Every structure is written in structure tokens, then in C-alpha cells.
Amino acid sequence: MDIQTSIKRGTTAVRLRLVAPMCLFASLAFAALAEPFPETAEITSVAAAQRWPFSGLVDIDYTLFVVPTGGLAVVSVSATDMDHGTPLSVASLSGDGADGPVGIGPHRITWNLAADHPGFHAASLRVNVSAVPVSLDSSAVPPNVAATQGNTSPTPLVTVSWAAPWGSGTVLRYEVYRAASTNATPSLVATVTTTNYADTAVSFRQGYWYRVKAVYESKTSNFSAQAKGYWGDWCLQDAGYVDLMPLRSLLTGIEARTPDGVLADKELNRAMLNSTIADMDGDPSTISDAEMSILLRIQALNQDKDLISSVIRGDYTYAGMTFANMVELQSVSDAVKALTKY
């Protein structure tokens, strides 16, 4: 076990590297961070470790060091997959601070990573712990916001949930906000009186970022932390930026069309496809190795004609498209772009 500790500007980071036999959570490194809030509560001595023998439970130890008033604070936990730089929703918590405020001193909260993200694989994971005193207005922010990911139900659905805030009076209602990306301005999508919301106005494989506000008689809280959710087996945003314009330009015009220009479900014209690729590098007399490689890869993808049709339309929500298809299409598109100097 290799333990590295660094302290900078009141933030304690502890990284643990675990060496173990290959299994679901083997070789998972944790960076545990405390996030102090100026003139509010301060968290120190944060450490995270998965339980042996890798049950998917992550024990997070922390110390509530300073609470200006009230003596209690609400604790929030967030996590980031450092391999991909993407946030992970944290919903399945137990222990100190999971269901209410905690006092000054050492505590342990346990995260069921396996329950929140079945089959999750990563080599490095960062866990953040923050706290807000219950006597401050900012504590009115709903904690532990989470949204479902990977829901493959036949009907559109993302379920958003959160915990009731502590120490700020009676909540009249909650406002649920949604954005199409992590940095976009969220828009109000629902007002509810429960601590959950079922969003059915979602598109297949489209990611959404949710935040919640608590409304009281005399005030409305700030935004909660955001949580990403999506309906489908994977999320388009997880594939990164996908530019299939070169491939779409190549394929447009070789798909059989009806007289009114609507795409028809017919075989692609392979002879025209061959001719088009033969001219990609400006030499119609021969097919180069690069052209042949692109041709064979397109023909392999063309085993699913609806997949090619969806690329032409620019509709990547087609149910038959897999993440592997998306990666391959991007790779082919890059090859087309390089060969044709798009």
C-alpha cells in the first residue's frame, strides 16, 4: 500500500493505491478531499478506502473540525472518476452524516459504490467531503442529489432524488432544474413537494444535469450540487464530441431515396460507394490501401442499414447503435477527414 499525503490551503488529500488480485474493484486508487467553506464548517483528515475483499463499499473517514455556530453541520459527499474526469452520482450512503447533521469530531460515512454504479471499473477515484452548518441559510440547500443512469426501460425516464435539508425550517416545496450540459444554465422543469421527481421528458441516451432548490416561507435556497442522469444504456456526452460530418457527407447521396427526398429502407448502392471512395484521394484509377480500409469498415457497419441511415440523419439515438458503433464511426470519420482534407 502506497500512501501519499499533501496539505494545501486547508485541503487534505490522501491517495491510497491498493494492490490486489484482479476483480471488480481491484487496483482502485482513492484521492479523498476535504472542501472547507470560508467562515462556515471545516472538514479535515479525510481518508477513503474500499473494504476487503472489494465488496463495493467505500469507507470515508473525516473530522468535522470547525463549526462557527450551532455545533452541527450537514455533510455532503461527491465523487469523480479520475480516469475519465467525469463526476459520479453518490446516493447510497450510510453512517455518520448520511441521514442528518453531525457534530464536531471524527466520523465515518460509507458509500455503496457497487449499488450506485453496478459494474463500475476505474483505477483512480476522487471522493470529496464538504459540510455546511445547519444554522446558516446555505444549509437549506437539498443535499445528496442523485439521478438515475443506465435505465433501459421502454419508456423515457430519469428519476431524480435528494434528501430534505436540515435546520432551516419547514420546506414548502422543491424546485427541480435541468440543463443539457454540465456548464449550461439550468431551467426549471418541475415543482414538487416530495424528495424525488420522475422526468419523462427525456431523449434516449441524452445526458441531463439536475439541481434542486428548497422553497421556504420567506426564502428560497441556493442551487444544490448537480447530478447527471440519462435514459438508455449509455450517454452521448460520455462519448465526447462526435463529429461525423465527413462520413455523413460521403454517405449522403448514395442512400436510396424516394422521389420526395425522404430516406428509403433499401440497400446501399455499393458500386456507387466504391466509385465514391475511389475518388477520395483524387485518383479515380486506383483504390489505395487507405481507401480500401475505409470501404471495408463502412461495409462492415452497413450490416445494419438502419445504423448507416441514422448516421446520415445525424440521429445518434437510434436504439441499435452501441457505444462500440459510435467509437468506430468516429474513427472512420477521422480517416475520411484525413484522406479528403475536409
N, C-alpha and C positions, 0 to 999 in steps of 0.2 A: 504494500500500500504506500503510495507516494502522496504526502500531504504538503500542500503549498499554501501559505497564509500571507496575505498582504492587507495592509490597512492604509486607506487613503481618504481624506476628507470625511472622516466619521463613518465610512462604509467598510464593513468587514467582509472579505471574500475568502472562502475556503474551498479549495478544489480537492476532490478525492478521486483518485484513479484506482479502480478495482480490477484485480486480475483474477479471472475465474474461468471455468470451463465454458465452452460455447453454449449459450442458452438465450432465452428471450431478452434478459436484462444484463447479460454478461458484458464486462468491459464498459460500463456506463460511468462516465465521469460527471461529477456534480460541481457546479460553482454556485455556492449559496451566498446571496447578497442581502444585507440589511438596507432598507431605504428609509433613512431618517427624514422627518419633516421639520423644518426650522420652527422653533418655538412650540412644537407640539410633542408627540411621543417619539422616543428614540429606541430603536432595536439594535442590539449588539450581539456578538458571539453567536452568529448564525452558522449552523453546520447541517449538512444533509447527507444521508446515507441510505441506500436501499438495504432491505432486510435480507439476510441469508436464509434460505437459499434462493434468492431472487424471486420472491412471491409477487412482485409488482408494488409492494408497499414501500413508501419513501418516508423515513422518519426525519423531521425537520426540527432541530433544536434551536431555540432562540432565547434571548433575555430581553424583557421589557425593562429598559434602563431608566428612562425619564418619562414622567407623566406630569405636566405642569399643574393640572387641576383635576379633581375628581378621583384620581387614583386608579382609573380603569381605562382601557383602550380597546378598540376593535381592531383585530388583526386581519390582514388580507394576504393571500398567497397567490403569486403568479409564476409562470414558468416559460422558458424559451428553449426550443430545440436549437442548440448552437451549431449543429451540423448544417442546418439549412437556414438559420436565422429567423425562424418562424415561431410565433407565440403558440403556446399550448393552453387550452382551457383547463382550469383547475376547479373541479366541482366536488369530488368525493373526498371530503376532509373529515377527520375525527380527532379528538383530543383537545388540548388547551387552545381555545380561541376559535374552534370550529363552529360552535353554536352560540357564542356570546362573548362579551368583553372579558379581558384578563387583567390581573393586577401586576405590579412591579415584581420582577424576579424571573427565574429561569422557567421555561415552558417547553413542551414538545407537542407538535401537531403532526399528524400522519396523513399523507396523501396517498390514495389508492390510484396510482398511475395506470395500472392494468385495467381498472374499471372505467376510467375516463378515456383511455386510448388503447383499446384491445389490439394486440399485435404490434405495438409501437417498438421501433428499433432506432437507436441513436447511440453515438459514442460519447456525446457530451450534452449535458442538460444544465441549464441555469435556473435556480429557484430564487425568487425574490420574496422577502417578507417585509411588510410595512404595517404601521399602526397609526391610528388616529384616536385621540382622547374622546370619550363619549360625551364630555361636557361641551365640546366645540360644535359649531354648526356644521363643519365639514364632516362630522361623523354621521350626518344624516344621509350621506351617500350610501345607496344599497351595496353591500359587499357580496363577494363570491358570485359574480355574474358569469353564467356559462351558457353556451349554445350548442345544440347537437350537431355532430359532424358524422358523415358517412351513412345517414339514414337512407335506405334504399326502398322505402315504401312506395307503392304505385302512385300515391297522391302527394302533391307538394307539401312539405312540412319541415320547418325548423322550430324546435322548442327552445325557448329562452327561459332561464330560471335565475333566481337570485335569492339572497337572504334578506330578511327585514332588518333595517338599521336599528341600532341601539342608542338609547339615551337622548333622543331628540323629540320626544312627544309622539302623538298618535299620527300615523300615516293615513291620509285620506285616500290617496290613490298613487299609482305609479305611472310614469310616462316612459314608454319604450321608444327608443330612437334607433334608426338603422342607416348605415352607409354602405356604398358599393365597394369601398376600399378602406384600408386602414387609416389613410390620411384625408379622406373625403369628409365634408361637413355632414353630420348625421341629420336625418329628417324624422319628425315624429310619425310613427306608424300606428301606435295604439295607446290607449289609456285603460288601465285595468286596476282592480282592487285586490288581486291576488299576487303572489310572488312568482308567477310564471305567465308566459304568453306563447300561444301557438301561432306562428307566422306561416300562413298558407299561400301568401302572395310571393312565392319564390320560384326561381328558374332552376332547372336541372343543372347541377354541377357549378352553379354560380355562388361565389362566396359573399357573405354579408357580415358586417361588423355591427354589433349591437351595444348600446349603452342605455342605462336606466337612470331616471331621476325619481326621487321621492317628493311628493307634494304634501305639505302640512297646511294648517290653517293660515299661518302668517308667513310662510316661506316655502321655497322650492329648493331642493338640494342641488349641488353641482352634479355634473355627469359622473356616473360610476366608471370604473375601468371597463374597457371594451372587451368583447368576446366574439370570436369568429365562429360562424356556423354555416352549414351548407346542406343542401338536399342532393343526395347522389353518392356514388361510391368514391368519387374524388372531386377535387375542386379545381376549376380552371386556373385560379390565381396561383395554385401550388405548382403549376407547370411553368410559371414565369411568363414573360412576354412571348407570345406566339405570333410570328409573322409568316403567314402562309401565302402572301400576295404573289410571289414569283410562281409558286406551284399552281395557285388558282389561275393566274394568267396563262400558264401553259395548258391547263386542262380546259379552260373556258373555250368553247367553240368546237371541241371535239366530243362533247357530250351530245347525244341525240336530243333534239328539241322538237317540240310541236310547232306548228306554224305561228302561234302567238308568242313564241319565245319561252314558254314555260318548260322547265326541265322534264324530260320524259324518262321513265324507267326502262331504258333499253341498253343494249351492250355498247360499250365504248368502241369507237372506230379505231381499232388497233393499227390499221395501215396508216391512218392519218396521224396517230400518235407516234408511230415510227418515223414518219416523214418530218413531223414537228421536231422531234428530238434530234434527228439527223442534221437539222439546220441550226441547232442551238449554238454551236461554236463557229458558225459562219462558213462551214464546209459541208455542203449538201451531198458530196460524193462519197463520204465515208462516215461511219459511226465510230467515234473514238471510244476508248475504254471508259472515260468519264460519262459519256452519253449513254453507253450501254448499261453502266451501273445504275444510272438514274432510271432508265427504261425498265430494267428488271425489278427495281424496287417499287416503281409505280404499278407495274403489272401485278406484283405480289399483293400490294394494298388493294388493287382492283378486284381481288377475290370477293370483296364486299363492296358492291357497286354503290350501295347507299352511303357508305363511308366516303367515297370519292364525291358523290353528289353533295354531301354535307360540306365538304371542303370547298367546292365550287360556290355554294351558297354562303359560305362563311358562318355556317351554323355548327358550332362545336359541341352543342348539347345533344346531338344525336345519340340515342341510348346505346347503340352498338359500338361507339367509339370508346376505346380504352386508353388508359394513360400511356401504355406502350405505343399505341397508334399515334398519339399526339407527339411523342418523342421522335418516332420515325418520320412522321410528316414534317416536323420541324427540320430534321436532318436532311431530308430530301429537298425541302425548300431552300435550305442553305446551299446545297450543292447546285441547284438550279440557278440561284442568285449568283454564285461564284462563276459559273460557266457562261452565263448570258450577260454578265456585267450589269445587272439591274441597279 
